[in-house]
Amino acid sequence: MSGKPTLAKNLSLDDPLQFIKGVGPKRADLLKKINLEIV
């Protein structure tokens, strides 16, 4: 095992930031206030 993190899902540039590990809906709302909504 190499110790590198693996993604459960391949993200595309059109995916909402909410679905990145560690972001979630609350942080996504904060990021939206500074116009960050998608990967």
Helices and strands as residue ranges (DSSP letters): G 17-19, H 24-32
